[in-house]
Amino acid sequence: MENKKNNDQLVQNMRFYGELRLKQFTLFLTWLTIVGVAIVQGGERIIFLDTTLKLLLAFASMLVCGILWIMEVSSTLYWKTHREKCMDNWPRAKLKMSYINATNAVLILYVCNYAFWLLCTVAWNGKWYLSLLFGLLGLVLLVFSVLNYGYFEGKSKKNFIL
């Protein structure tokens, strides 16, 4: 009885972290929509000291992307930890190409989005030192993801996508 109760709680925790990933993704897409509209409608507006609205939004978008990226990795790791404890209650299909999965797709989405905004800061004449700083931050986020997802460990090594 105690084991079943424990497994039920693990499954509920997994469901929570799965739903959390979806909510984070929804928030991410909402942010992109708001930023896109703001850039189209008033992106050339000078905010202060020759800094345009679109440039400030590009830097803010990298910050939001980085924060949600870290939250995504954390949610995925918690989900995986709970799944390993109750694999019988959450079966998974055997995939022929296991590196094509939702986790890697979302990682690629975050990397591409972050790179897009970084290139926008360069193209829109952002301060070179801020672009460099955010570029290094993006590299740290990528290393953080690769190390935490375990792409260099044992059987996960075949899932390495870069």
N, C-alpha and C positions, 0 to 999 in steps of 0.2 A: 504494500500500500504506500509506504513512504517513498519507494523508488518511483512509482507511477506519479506521485505528486511532484517529486523532484523533476522528472522528465517533462511533465506538463508545464511546470514553471520555466524550464529551459526553452521549450517551444514558444511559450508566450514572450520570453525575452528576445528570442530570435525574430519573432513577428514584429516586436517593437523596433528593433534595429533595422529590419527591412523596410518598415514604414517610415522610419526616420530618414533613411537614404532617399526615399521618394519625396519626402517633404523638403529636404535640403535641395534636391534637384529642382523642385517647383520654385523655391525661393530664388535659386540661381537664375532660372529662366525669367522670372519676374523682374529681377534686377537688370538683366540684359535688355528686356523690353523697355523698361523705363529709361535706361541709359540711351538706347537707340533712338527713342522718341526725342529725348532732350538734345541729342547731338544733331538730329535732323532739323529740329525746330529752332535751336538757338546756339549751336555749337561754336559759331564764330564770335560770339559775344565775349568781350574782354571782361574778365572778373577782377583781376588786379595785376599790376606790373607786367603788362603784355602777356598774361597767361589767359588763354581762352578756356571757355567752359568745357569744350571737348577734351582738352588736355587734362584738366582736373578730373573729369569723369573717367578718362583712361587710367589714370593713376588710382583713382578710387575703385575702379573695376578690378584692377590687379589685386588690391587689398581684399575686396569681397571674394574674388575667386580664390585667393590663397587661404582665407579663413574657411570657406566652404570646402575647399580641397582637404584641409586638415581634418575637418569634421567628417568628411566622406571616408577617409582612411581609417579614422577611429571607429566609426560605425561599422565598417566592413570587418575590422579586426575583432570587435566585440561579437558580431554575428558569427564569424568563423569560430571563435572560441566556444560559443554556446553550441554550435552545430557539432563540433568534435566530441562534445560530451553526450550528445543524444542522436547519433547518426541513424539509429533505427527508426526514429520518429520523423525524420526529415530526409527521405531517400532522394538521391540525385541520379539523373540519367548519365550514362557513360558517353562522353562526347569524343568524336574522332579527332577534332582539333580543339583541345581543351583551352588553348590560349585565346580563343575567340569566345569571350564571356562578358557579362555585364560589368564586372569590376574593371577589366582592361579597357572596355569601351568608354567607361566614365573617366578613367585615368587619361585616356587619349583626348577626350573632350576637354578636360581641365587643362592639360598641357597646351593644346591648340588654342584655347581661349586665352590663356595667360600669354602665350607667344603673340597672339593677335594684338592684344592691348599693349604689349611691350613694343611691338613694331609701330603701333599707332603713336606712342609717345615719341619715338625717334622721328617718324615722318612728320609729326606735328610740332617739331622743334622744341621738344621738352629738354629740360636741363640734362646734359650728358651724364652728370654724376647721379642724378635720380634714376635715370634709365639704367645705368650700370648697377646701381644698388638693387633695383627691382629685378634686373636680370639675374643677379647673384641669388636673390631671394627665390626666384623661380627655380634656379638650379638646386638650391637646398631643398625645396619642396619636392622636386623630382627624385632626388636621392632619398629623401625621407620616405616617399611612396615605395620606391623600388626595394629599399631595405625592409620596410615593414610588411610588404606583401610577400617577402621571402623569395624573390625571383632567383636568388643565388643559392638557395638551400635545397638540397636533395631533390625530391620529386617535383618541387615547384619550379625547378630550374627550366624545365621544358616550356613553362608558361612565359618565359621572359620575352617581351615584345619589342624591345628597342633595337 
